[in-house]
Amino acid sequence: MSATKAPSAALTSFVVRSRFLPVYLALLLLIVVAAIWAPATLSGVALRAMAPYGAVLGIAALGQMLVIMTGGIDLSVPGTMSLAAVIMVGVGDGSNENIAIAVATAVVAAAAIGLVNGVLIGGFKLNALIVTLAVGLVVTGIVNRYASTFPVQSAVPTGLSDWTSNRVLGVSPVFWIGVALTLVLIVGLRYSALGRRFQAVGANPVASNVVGVRVNLNQIFVYVVAAVIYAIAGVALAGLLRNPGVSVGTRYLLGPIAAVVIGGAALTGGLASPMSTFVAALFLAGLSQMLRTMGLPTALQFVVFGLVIIGGMLVSGDRIIRVVEQVLRERRRGGSQTPPAADPEVTSP
Amino acid sequence: MQRIKITAVIAALLLLAAACGGGDDTTAPAGPTGSASESGGTGALSEFGESIDADPALIDKALGPVEPSDEASWNIILAAVARADQDVDQATIDKAMECWSNRECDTGTGGEIVMGYADGGGDTVNVWRAVSHMEAILQALTYDEIGTIVSTEADFNPDPAVHANDIRFLISRGVDFIVGYPDMGVAIADAIKEADDAGIPYVSFSAGWVGLPDQEGALVPGEDYLTVVGEDLCALGDSFAEVLNEGVGTGEAALLGGTPGNALSLGWQRCTVDALSDSVELVNPPKNDNTTTGDTSWYPPIIPDVYSGLLTTYPDIKGWAYEYADGMYIGLQTYEDLGIPVKNLTVALRTDEQNLFCDWAERNEPTYNIYYSAGGNFQSRVGVTAAMMSIAGAEIPPEIIVPHVMRQVTPDDCDPNRVNEAVSGTSLVPDPVLQAMFAA
């Protein structure tokens, strides 16, 4: 009995893991291509410079990943990140003494945005895409209004920008925050009851509801957590840019979604891997860096970047394994269509 | 003495000819092509309600020690600066703030003219835009004829339709003229043409050509829209090249620009490329004459990527040319990220935000030198004055050329008491107004 289960478990494990494999292959391919055409991209200093920005995208992508796991999507990321960034300027007021209160304000404000998203989506069952887009617009309006009350291109407190410029093991601490968050999510999703419950809701909300999991509450919670993660990304980005302006988050509307999908998750919800998502974000940041290093015209950069994302989506998720599965099935079916006389089981009375 | 008398008589005859409407109305002489102070007070534009008696100190503040441009352009610039000599009281500050903060305001003069201001950026996304907007408002408040100011801002929206719709909104609102910066260039040409067809003069400033003359789909200033106010872009590009040639000597240099293909960047980059000496190797030449290079979109999150992309391959870049000083300030962060010392560096810029200059002063690095030409916030004032003169019947040249001069940054260029470090030192917005705009 166990002899028949073991290969089945291994196959299941392989099938599950295979959906996250393409991003690592893509990263490998990127490294090979960069080594040939833009070797400078792979230099230590270049990687160190790219890492914090890749991590910011990765952090935002991790928040988006949690939402996508529930079958939702969050388009309020740019607004939330921008709000966090301008709060660091406005509340920070150029004083290092205000950094803590500014970070706390940014996190609380983001949580409030997430709560609104969550209640409208989880509670009122409104469409996630429309709700988060609308909430994002409202937040953008608030950001613009708020930003008009202080010098908009002013710098964040030097303590924050100095901290992001520091080196921990040779890399900006922003990168390590991204790594730490990834590890927290890996452990949390896999080993905590809350995490497993959350994954169950993502995989099958109806079944989860039947077994007593409060799906609505779970959905509300995930939008709040995701928004707090966006705020962390916004604060980090503000520190990296020093004087971030009000629209720093604009660039993060689709990037995190692309990272999640290339990282192996399906937009319909279900399984996702924090590690693959973070790696996918680094892949996208590295790709962008390589295209710029290669000196491609801006128009061509957009084209190549878009094509790579499409390609990544095509091979991500369980598409490849499905193709393999289909081929195997057809082979098996082909085998079963051989003349009945050849099959002793069929010919036996 | 005899020569002076003859000169005076000729000058008087020329003034008389101009007043009678012969030739270009605005080409009435502003005195000899000498300094600004020499040309002040002639009253050449008095029939259009303007004085060219501009305070030389203000001209020097806005432009630096420039040589005047052609007379037609220069007179309008003088007229604009003359109006900028404002001793604002609290009521004016309050009104200016009301107009700056709201889409529409009543100036309180009872004037019938409605001014439209269409910005592709916006007050909350960019300090330079915010200050330029205020310059235009303050200028409008000097005209009793202007009773209403309507402003739109597209906040750098990447969708050209948003920018075009702003223009169309102003047309439908019934404005009498529009001053603006067309970030989308030829992509909003149709809307600008519609304004012109509706009899609404459109004036772009900051060299905001609606497509450069040889660009496909470009509008023709003087025909399709009233005029474009700004530097001679090719001369600006030459000036940048001159700075790099001298500062870099032998070595690598890079050019940066704004939104891909925008007229401002394209205009100066073309000429910089041509004027760089053989000993200066341009590491990112544009692919052709119609494309820009080093596109940053003037958007902070992209700027580090662009610097990083260039510096990882060319860590020994010794010169940069860019029209955005604050962008250079952001780019210096990449130097720190990459561990490249900010040394042996020459930078040519078009704007003069204080952030960079104060950072330069703090670094105190003798081999790091910055040269800049004025950012030109006040050009929006020139746009307002040109439009009002046009409404008054003056013939406006299709291009109002704002002279420029490259100045080397010195410690005096960092004013730590500036209300906002991101505000250009050359802005003509009085400090009390800046205080109201930017102080929390």
Interface residues (C-beta under 8 A of the other chain):
Chain A: A38 A40 T41 S43 V45 A46 R48 A49 M50 P52 Y53 G90 D93 V143 N144 R145 A147 S148 T149 F150 P151 V152 Q153 S154 A155 S165 S172 L237 L240 L241 R242 N243 P244 G245 V246 S247 V248 T250 R251 S288 Q289 L291 R292 T293 G295 P297 T298 A299
Chain B: S101 G122 D123 T124 V125 N126 V127 A130 D155 F156 P260 N284 K287 T291 T292 T293 D295 Y299 P300 P301 I302 P304 D305 V306 S308 G309 L310 T312 T313 P315 D326 Y329 I330 Q333 T334 E336 D337 L338 G339 I340 E353 N355 V419 N420 E421 A422 V423 F438 A439 A440
